[in-house]
Amino acid sequence: MATPFRLRLGLTIAGTAVVAGLVALGSWAWQRRLPSEVQTLQAVVERLGRGNDLGRQPIIFMMGSGGYSSFLAQQRGLCKPDQCELFDQLNPYKHYGNGWDELMRQGYGLGGIQAWTTASGTVVIPRATFRAYGPRIGYLACTVAHEIAHFRRNHVFISNYQENHKFRSLDKQQKELAVMRLSRQHELEADRDSADMMARAGYKGRICQQGLEFMHRSNGDGSATEPDFTHPGYEERMKAIRQHYDALEKKPVKPQRSTPGRFRFDAADSLLTFSPKP
């Protein structure tokens, strides 16, 4: 017997509702399986994507073990100085069973705020950074925006290009100092970009100025700018961000095209991939 149109429509709507409910339930279950740091990071990137053009290339975030773990590894003779990157970037959600778990445990409990970016678009954020920021999600968002700015501006490539072209004729020491000076300029540029991104995403006030202040105090870093440093010292950095916010308050930034996207977390590799939608 033919099914009346009204009944068919009702069954279709009911079926659609069931499917939607199952999809929502599956999404909720997937979220529940994610580590808390990954859930927080996903929320931060979603918010930054509102009012900011994050580009069309996927951005990958890797949870790491951090610099304190590599410091401990060096102390124990597990790696040579300046050759401990492996221990910076161990998967904090993996059990190694060879003594490295204790390095990560201590690194998580004692490590400070860190993050860094690679030329390929991978942003490494040690798990201890989330612990150090605690409920201050806005400060974490500033750090994430800062690293995205490095990637979006191709700072790693520019630094390498300048070293091998503009600074090529310099002697070794002069070249190293020129590269460090350029690195400090890039850090201040990323600070300014992060403040702009946060404003476009709807964050109020001088949140990145406050975040930088908190980061320096949390890390115990009151250093002065030195010629062989990759980052500006405390006073120079705070002065620059204050000046930028002075300018922002006189001339606010305008929102850009928003960047919605999809997320995928690979637990085995500790990678959260944000893929902008076309």
Residue pairs with C-beta under 8 A, 6 or more apart in sequence:
3 11
31 39
34 42
34 265
35 63
35 93
36 130
37 63
37 125
37 127
37 130
38 63
38 265
38 272
40 130
40 137
40 140
41 61
41 125
41 130
41 144
41 272
42 263
42 272
43 137
44 137
44 140
44 141
44 144
45 59
45 61
45 144
45 261
45 263
45 274
47 141
47 201
47 202
48 54
48 141
48 144
48 145
48 148
48 197
48 198
48 201
49 201
49 258
49 259
49 260
49 261
49 276
50 200
50 201
50 202
50 258
51 200
51 201
51 202
51 255
51 256
51 258
52 197
52 200
52 201
52 255
52 256
52 258
52 259
53 256
53 257
53 258
53 259
54 148
54 152
54 259
54 261
54 274
54 276
55 152
55 259
55 276
56 276
56 278
57 121
57 276
58 121
58 273
58 274
58 275
58 276
59 121
59 123
59 148
59 151
59 273
59 274
60 120
60 121
60 122
60 123
60 271
60 272
60 273
60 274
61 122
61 123
61 124
61 125
61 271
61 272
61 273
61 274
62 89
62 122
62 123
62 124
62 125
62 269
62 270
62 271
62 272
63 91
63 92
63 93
63 125
63 126
63 127
63 270
63 272
64 88
64 89
64 90
64 91
64 92
64 124
64 125
64 126
64 127
64 270
65 87
65 88
65 89
65 90
65 91
65 92
65 103
65 104
65 107
65 108
65 126
65 127
66 88
66 107
66 108
66 111
66 114
66 126
66 127
66 128
66 129
67 88
67 107
67 111
67 112
67 114
67 126
68 106
68 107
68 110
68 111
68 112
68 128
69 87
69 88
69 90
69 103
69 104
69 106
69 107
69 111
70 79
70 84
70 85
70 86
70 87
70 88
71 84
72 87
72 103
72 106
72 107
73 79
73 84
73 87
73 100
73 103
74 80
74 81
74 84
74 87
78 84
78 87
79 86
79 87
87 100
87 103
88 124
88 126
89 124
90 96
90 100
90 103
90 104
91 268
91 269
91 270
92 104
92 108
92 126
92 127
92 270
93 267
93 270
94 268
94 270
95 101
107 126
107 128
108 127
108 128
108 131
109 128
109 131
110 128
111 126
111 128
111 129
111 131
111 132
112 128
112 129
112 132
112 218
112 219
112 220
113 128
113 129
113 132
113 133
113 143
113 215
113 218
113 219
114 125
114 126
114 128
114 129
115 123
115 124
115 125
115 126
115 129
115 143
115 144
115 146
115 147
116 123
116 124
116 147
117 123
117 124
117 147
117 148
117 150
117 151
117 155
117 156
118 124
118 156
119 154
119 156
119 157
121 151
122 271
123 144
123 147
123 148
123 151
125 143
125 144
125 147
129 140
129 143
130 140
132 218
133 139
133 140
133 143
133 214
136 211
136 214
138 198
138 203
138 207
138 211
139 207
139 210
139 211
139 214
139 215
141 198
141 201
141 203
141 207
142 194
142 195
142 198
142 207
142 208
142 211
142 212
143 194
143 211
143 215
145 193
145 194
145 197
145 198
145 208
146 190
146 191
146 193
146 194
146 208
147 190
148 197
149 189
149 190
149 193
149 194
149 197
150 156
150 186
150 190
152 193
153 186
153 189
153 190
153 193
155 186
155 189
155 190
158 182
158 186
159 179
159 182
159 183
159 186
162 178
162 179
162 182
163 175
163 178
163 179
166 178
167 174
167 175
167 178
167 179
168 175
170 178
176 228
177 227
177 228
180 227
180 228
180 229
180 230
181 227
183 230
183 231
184 225
184 229
184 230
184 231
184 232
187 230
187 231
187 232
187 237
188 232
188 237
188 240
191 208
191 212
191 237
191 240
191 241
191 244
192 240
192 241
192 244
194 208
195 206
195 208
195 209
195 241
195 244
195 245
195 248
196 248
196 253
198 207
198 208
199 248
199 252
199 253
200 253
200 254
200 255
200 256
206 241
206 242
206 245
208 241
209 238
209 241
209 242
209 245
212 237
212 238
212 241
213 238
215 221
216 222
216 234
216 237
216 238
221 234
222 234
223 229
223 233
223 234
224 233
224 234
224 235
224 236
225 232
225 233
225 235
225 236
226 233
231 237
232 240
259 276
260 276
260 277
261 274
261 275
261 276
261 277
262 274
262 275
262 277
263 272
263 273
263 274
263 275
264 272
264 273
264 275
265 271
265 272
265 273
266 272
266 273
